[in-house]
Amino acid sequence: MTEDVLTQIDGKVGRIRLNRPKAIHALTTEMCAAVNEALVAWQDDASVEAVMIDHAEGRGFCAGGDIRMIAASGAGDGVAARAFFHEEYRMNHRLFTYAKPVVAFMDGITMGGGVGISQPARFKVATDNTRLAMPETGIGLFPDVGGGWYLSRLPKRIGQYLALTGARVDGSECLALGLATHYLSGDILEEVKRQIVRDPQSIAAILDEFSVPPAHARIFTHASAIDRLFASDRLEEVLAALESDPSDFAGETLATLRTKSPQTMKVSLKLLLDGATMPTFEDEMRQEYAVATRVCQRHDFIEGVRAVIVDKDNAPRWQPASADEVSDHLIDQIFAPLPDHEEWAPG
């Protein structure tokens, strides 16, 4: 058991608290295993009526996964990286299919793996501190942990915009987009949690009572432009649309995309295209695992982590360097199903 996740039964509520504050609670394989272990223990325990997920301290809920470890493994045999994705995706799927109500508090930074923990919850609480994003294309990865499922179900083309740009959305925007079920002021969360512990059968009523009116969802200011500029599932056509648009928004967005990995932007677009019609979340996780096991060992991920996380020069040298150099054949190879004995399966 790791001390980076604190689990306990508080009244009739199973509590999971992420406890790795120096890394903004970025998930390790051991943390995912600890969450899985707790969820399994509580699923048939009649004394546990609900599950609550939050973070113990610090400025964010969860900043993602243990990227340094994954990149180091990907540069070698990839065994540890595959083990991480396997355990993390089992956690994501278990939360998605969990019979008991789960409430996740997305207070502060909620990125990557943090999105994967919070989005399956029946109750997703955003606050005035929430900053949610899937910024993976900036490090040569893609919005996994169910990103293909969740982002493809956002209004019109906003999911594609968020997947490619890694743009952050605040708590008000999360509520408006359906990425949160409730919006609360961050300074009353502890009282809300106390009330849930006292009466877990009334989670919905408690959250409704403490909800406050959100600020304007700024992302909708550009909704029509996003729908038009990101209308295509082909990256080359998205870039062409941005290049031909004289607006400041298009220019800023184009400049952002020019910093991202062309390979994993294409991976992301296909992920959302497939995810929109994926039969089940289990199928989504199976496909994402196949993609993740390949992408984590490719040049762009290792180079992206070097540039953004390790050396911090923010000057990744992507290979291939442009969208038109990323062939359909390469994308098909990345998305090909794994052999039966290597496939992901729920635990």
Secondary structure, DSSP 8 states (H G I E B T S, - for coil): --TTEEEEEETTEEEEEE--GGGTT-B-HHHHHHHHHHHHHHHT-TT--EEEEEESSSSEEE--B-HHHHHHHHTTT-HHHHHHHHHHHHHHHHHHH-SS-EEEEE-SEEETHHHHHHTTSSEEEEETT-EEE--GGGGT----TTHHHHGGGSSTTHHHHHHHH---EEHHHHHHHTS-SEEE-GGGHHHHHHHHHH-GGGHHHHHHHH-------GGGGGHHHHHHHT--SSHHHHHHHHHT--SHHHHHHHHHHTTS-HHHHHHHHHHHHHHTT-S-HHHHHHHHHHHHHHHTTSHHHHHHHIIIIIS-------SS-SGGGS-HHHHHHHHS---GGG-----
